[in-house]
């Protein structure tokens, strides 16, 4: 059973491959209250309106209206389809969507800074409406605010149908080049260009990003240090690739914090969850046991087979990744909006802690043995189930023993009720609807499978006109497909989400067949989904994807980044992606990293609230101090460069 999305918040190719094989998975993305868009302001020769999108914003405190897309001046900026191989694309271009807000900015000689969001794998609206760290600090530092939509996402999608190898140009390198071109246009663009109104030749630039956007922000500073003076890289899993040898169960172990006292949960929660998973598996071995489970857990449809019981286990485990990601101190539909097709229903503050409230008691069930080696037993009065890796064997108990013990059945009922904090977020569920397919994410910064329809007998694949000529159009490229293609082209293979149940987390059974697995076995075939795009009318992906992420390691340095500077990394203690992030205190003083206690996925980027834990307040203050220093350094550097250039002219 696969439990992993991918983000928000990023999707692991392992998850994509498993999901394409028909296994369950859950995705997550977030946005909050839909807001009416009053009007767009368009500027520049290439400016034109984009199709309307849902306008999303985080839930607002009653006393405060937060800025959002309604405040944007929208610009459509013409970009080449490829910055590096323009000849191969015959000069084809596309329009990239930018949101600009300049009411805080003091430009010209004052050189107010530019706060630049490196858009990730969703419509840019999502980041405009939720990146409070930029909105709240811009007036303090007189900053110009720019959010840039990532190529192939939202409304910034090139023409695909009729384009040879139309997906070949969807990569992190091309995205970073897009950002660089925009900044260069701000500094040196033509006086009649679409960005001439914001001419900023001396303004320092600070990049911001979260999740994959955080990866881009860090890489932007690394690859273009002459354009970017510093970067806030929040929840950026840049150390999750196979070449860096991360723990393949790292995300599962990290998210388990949310169900333990360190995450504010009751001490009994995580053990009770694991014990329940074992009992469900064992009781479901008989038809009478499955009937008892169906009745005790309030299932909408009864279990008919042991395979059904495995589906129920996935149903119970799937939400935990998303709930841990969404561990925020305020009610939020940042995760649920995209996952449940635009629902405005909110998760409660620290939703895993809320889930654990139903599992805080003593049900008379205990775990004894070596959990780290996945060799233990679950006891409930006369009932005992011995676990050895992925097998479970009861002690010959009768179902009457289970009925008489009562506590175990109450535990199974409590687990089914507890996960309704996710499944019944809208309040419409009357029973446990375990057969419902997992909801489809609208965006993907945590694991999400591309919607591939496998070739089936009698169903022809799309016609192929010419060599690798794409036949599918823009409407066919959903966010999951685009994210998968980006992973294929860039070798983004975040293997920290590849496994669970290996002894460090609250899951059972293990997702790997034996204890003696190797990383090579996990990586092999993990990006096989890349070969399925042709059946959808999309071409241009590598025939042999870089499963090990070797080029990503070379291009961005892997763990050898100490020669860089001015990047602030942050991670949440409850966030699954922290396992792939740069750990505190960071590689060097100029590459600091801080861990946010009780923090979910890039909590520090959100608007501040009265409920924020002290840890995130401290991290935001530290980020602001670093940003101010980077701005001062950028101004000093530009002044020195100008003086040097002037001296050279005088010498000549």
SULMO-V685770 format. One line per field, one symbol per residue. phi: phi as a letter, one per 20 degrees, with the letter a starting at -180 (. if undefined). psi: psi as a letter, one per 20 degrees, with the letter a starting at -180 (. if undefined). A space follows every 50 residues. Layout:
BEGIN
phi: ???
psi: ???
END
This chain:
BEGIN
phi: .ede.c.efodfggfgffffeoefacdbbcacgfdfefadddbnfefbfe gfcgedbfgefgebeefbffefeecddfcffcfdcfffdlmfcbddecdc ccfeedemfflgfdeceegdeagfggegfcefgfffegffdleedcddff gmcmdddffdfneflfefdebffffffgffffffffecfffdffdffdgc fdffcdecacmfffgfffffffecffddeabedeleefddfgfelfffdf ffffffgfdcgfenefgefffffffffffggffffdfffffffgffemff cffdbffgffffgfgfegffffffgeedecfbdfefgfedlnfefdffgl ffgfgfgfdeeeemdcdcpdffelcbcddbmfebcedclddccfenfdff fffffmgfffffffffffffgefdfeneedbeefefgffefebbecgbef eddffcgndffgfdemflefdedgfeeffffffffffffdmeceffefbb meodceeaefedfcfeedfffffgmfdfffeefgfdndcoeffcfegemf fffffdnleedffebmcdecbefdegfffdeeffeofbfecfccdefmee fkgfffffcfeffgffffffffffffgfffffffffffffffffffffff ff
psi: ppi.o.ahlppphggggghhjjrqrqrqrqrcppqpogqqpqqqhjpqqr qqqpoqqqppqhjppqqahiiqoppoppqqhphhlhhijkjqrrpppqpp pjiipobchhlqrpoopnqblrqhhhhgiimhhgghighhjlqppppppp qjqcjlprpgpipplhihjnrhghghhggghghhhhgjrqijrijhhlpm hjpqppqqqqchhhgggghghghmiihpirponplolikjqhhjlrpijg gggghhhhjrhhjjrqhigghhgggggggggghjiqhhghggggghikqh pqpirhhghhhgggghhgihghhggknqjqpqkhghghhlljqipqqrpm hhgggihijirojkprpqbnhhjlnaqppncippoppndjqpprkjqqhh gghhhggghhghghghhgiihghkhijipiromiipqqqpqirmjrpppq npoqpqpioqrqqooaokppiqaghinrhggggggggghikonniijiqr kjijajqqrqiqhrhlrqhhhghpjikhihiihhijjpriqqhnqmhikg hhgghjicimjhirrlpoqqqphiphihhjroqqjrhrhjmqpqpopkpb olhhirqqrhipqhghggghhgggggggghgghgggghghgggghghhgh g.
END
